[in-house]
Amino acid sequence: MITMDFKRLGITPGDRVLDIGCGEGRHTIRACQEKGGICTGADFGYDNLKTTRGKLEFHQEINDLACKDWNLSCMDITAMPFDSDSFDVVLCSEVLEHIPDDSAAISELVRIVKPGKTLAVSVPRAWPEKICWQLSDEYFNANMGHVRIYKKDEIIKKIQDRGPVFLGSHFAHSIHTPYWWLKCLVGPNRSDSTAVNLYHKLLVWDLMKKPWITAFVDRLLNPVMGKSLVLYFKMPL
């Protein structure tokens, strides 16, 4: 499930790309499929990085990676061990809503992007997220759960105030929105809900088979009920 629009990232040969908060590697793998990039996946969770490594090695075995120069690192987004102006493209997808000190995290994101280069950030969209919070206390009280809901103007201002120029935005994953409402309604940690499990099978089928019908519905509904808000910024020269 790819949230960022890689056409808008403009990765070119030789670019250093960071996927911070990479989770199990969905954007790291996608970045490694761009020709000539030098890709780093980073996450606070060591188990996530082990999963990402396994996936990257599998894609490497089947010759599905254009980038052979990749690495993984365990770190805290609020204190990243990189020099300033280190990366041409920095991705941060569905991370900031988990970070108590998001100001420190945003400052770090801005610090490591080279002048004239790209920062892409995604967070849960406000109104679908509010419904999740209203349906379930477990959803946001879980360990490493969501600690805030971002309004679009609020997060743009938080990032722009540190220097980057806002380029544009879009919404993504509308067909995932009802799934999370349903999970929150029955209990986000339950695994025995027939309705949730059937919906999950639909999402896995969509991910693996990429049928035109779900892609069409997703694009059609994204402006109205897309689950993720995706923002693109450029550092000033």
C-alpha positions in Angstrom: 0.0 0.0 0.0 1.8 3.1 -1.3 0.7 6.4 0.1 3.2 8.8 -1.5 3.0 9.7 -5.2 6.5 8.8 -6.4 6.0 10.9 -9.6 5.9 14.0 -7.4 9.1 12.9 -5.5 11.2 13.1 -8.6 13.9 10.6 -7.5 16.9 10.7 -9.9 20.1 8.6 -10.1 22.4 9.4 -7.3 19.7 10.8 -5.0 19.9 9.9 -1.3 16.4 8.9 -0.1 15.3 8.4 3.5 12.1 6.6 4.6 11.9 7.5 8.2 9.4 5.5 10.3 9.5 2.9 7.5 7.5 0.3 9.4 7.7 -3.0 7.5 9.2 -1.3 4.5 6.4 -0.4 2.0 7.9 2.9 0.9 11.5 1.8 1.3 10.9 -1.0 -1.1 9.1 1.3 -3.5 12.0 3.8 -3.3 14.4 1.0 -4.1 12.5 0.3 -7.3 13.5 3.8 -8.6 16.6 3.7 -10.7 19.8 4.9 -9.2 18.7 6.0 -5.7 20.6 5.4 -2.6 17.9 4.3 -0.1 17.8 4.2 3.7 14.9 2.8 5.7 14.8 3.8 9.3 12.5 3.0 12.2 12.3 3.0 16.0 11.3 -0.7 16.0 14.0 -3.2 15.4 11.5 -5.9 14.5 10.1 -3.7 11.8 13.6 -3.4 10.3 14.1 -7.2 10.4 10.9 -7.6 8.4 11.9 -4.9 6.0 15.3 -6.5 5.4 13.6 -9.8 4.6 11.3 -8.2 2.1 14.2 -6.2 0.5 16.3 -9.4 0.2 13.3 -11.2 -1.4 12.8 -8.4 -3.9 16.5 -8.4 -4.6 16.5 -12.1 -5.3 13.7 -11.7 -7.9 15.5 -8.7 -9.5 12.7 -6.3 -8.6 15.0 -3.6 -7.2 16.6 -0.9 -9.5 18.5 0.3 -6.5 21.1 -2.1 -5.1 22.5 0.4 -2.6 20.2 0.3 0.4 20.6 0.2 4.1 18.5 0.1 7.3 19.0 1.8 10.6 17.2 1.9 14.0 16.7 5.4 15.3 14.5 8.0 17.0 13.0 10.5 14.6 13.4 13.3 17.2 17.2 12.8 17.2 18.4 11.4 13.9 22.2 10.7 13.5 22.5 12.4 10.1 24.4 15.5 9.2 22.3 18.5 8.1 21.4 18.7 4.4 22.0 14.9 4.0 19.1 13.7 1.8 17.5 14.6 -1.6 14.2 13.0 -0.7 12.8 12.4 2.8 9.6 10.4 3.3 7.7 10.3 6.6 4.4 8.4 6.2 2.0 7.9 9.1 4.5 8.7 11.7 4.1 12.2 13.3 0.7 11.3 14.8 2.5 8.8 17.0 5.2 11.2 18.3 4.6 13.1 21.5 7.2 15.8 20.6 6.2 16.3 17.0 7.9 19.7 17.0 11.3 18.1 17.5 10.5 15.5 14.9 9.5 18.1 12.3 12.6 20.1 13.0 14.7 17.0 12.4 12.9 16.2 9.1 13.6 19.7 7.9 17.2 19.8 9.0 18.3 16.7 7.0 16.8 17.7 3.6 19.1 19.4 1.2 18.3 22.9 -0.2 16.0 22.7 -3.1 15.0 19.1 -2.4 11.9 17.3 -1.3 10.1 16.4 1.9 6.9 14.3 1.8 4.8 13.8 4.9 1.5 11.9 5.4 -0.7 11.8 8.4 -4.3 10.5 9.0 -6.9 12.9 7.6 -8.8 14.7 10.4 -12.4 13.8 10.0 -12.1 10.0 9.4 -9.6 9.9 12.3 -12.0 11.7 14.7 -14.6 9.0 14.0 -12.1 6.3 14.9 -11.3 8.1 18.2 -15.0 8.4 18.9 -15.7 4.7 18.2 -12.8 3.3 20.3 -10.7 4.4 23.2 -8.3 1.5 22.5 -7.5 3.0 19.1 -5.6 5.9 20.5 -4.7 4.6 23.9 -2.7 1.6 22.7 1.1 1.6 23.2 2.6 3.7 20.4 -0.9 4.7 19.3 -2.0 8.0 17.9 -1.5 11.0 20.2 -3.1 13.7 18.1 -5.3 14.6 15.2 -3.9 17.0 12.6 -6.0 19.6 10.8 -4.6 20.2 7.3 -3.8 23.9 7.8 -2.2 23.1 11.2 0.3 20.6 10.0 1.2 22.6 6.9 1.9 25.6 9.1 4.0 23.6 11.5 6.2 22.4 8.7 6.3 25.7 6.7 7.3 27.7 9.8 10.6 25.8 9.8 11.4 26.8 6.2 10.0 24.4 3.6 7.8 25.7 0.8 4.4 23.9 0.5 4.0 22.4 -3.0 0.7 20.6 -2.8 -1.3 17.8 -1.3 -3.8 14.9 -2.0 -5.7 12.3 -0.1 -5.2 8.5 -0.3 -6.7 5.2 0.7 -10.4 5.9 0.8 -11.3 2.2 0.6 -9.4 1.7 3.9 -11.5 4.3 5.8 -14.5 2.1 6.4 -12.2 -0.8 7.4 -10.8 1.2 10.3 -14.2 2.4 11.3 -15.4 -1.2 11.4 -12.3 -2.3 13.4 -12.8 0.5 15.9 -16.6 -0.3 16.2 -15.9 -4.0 17.1 -12.7 -3.4 19.0 -9.3 -2.7 17.2 -7.6 -5.6 18.8 -10.2 -8.2 18.1 -9.3 -10.9 15.5 -12.6 -12.9 15.5 -14.9 -10.4 13.7 -16.2 -11.9 10.5 -17.0 -8.5 9.0 -13.5 -7.1 9.7 -11.8 -10.3 8.5 -13.8 -10.3 5.2 -13.0 -6.6 4.7 -9.3 -7.3 5.3 -9.4 -10.1 2.7 -10.8 -7.5 0.2 -7.9 -5.1 1.0 -5.3 -7.9 0.6 -6.9 -8.9 -2.7 -6.7 -5.2 -3.8 -3.1 -5.0 -2.8 -2.0 -8.2 -4.5 -4.1 -8.2 -7.6 -4.5 -4.4 -8.2 -7.9 -4.7 -10.0 -9.0 -1.6 -11.9 -12.3 -1.4 -10.1 -10.9 -0.8 -6.6 -8.3 1.6 -8.0 -11.1 3.5 -9.7 -13.3 3.6 -6.6 -10.3 4.6 -4.4 -9.5 7.6 -6.7 -13.1 8.6 -7.0 -13.6 8.7 -3.2 -10.2 10.0 -2.1 -11.2 13.7 -2.2 -14.2 12.9 0.1 -13.0 10.2 2.4 -9.4 9.4 1.8 -7.8 8.1 5.0 -4.4 9.8 4.6 -3.5 13.4 4.0 -0.3 13.5 1.9 1.8 16.8 1.8 4.7 17.7 -0.4 7.3 20.4 0.4 10.5 21.8 -1.1 13.4 23.2 0.8 14.4 26.7 -0.2 17.7 27.2 -2.0 
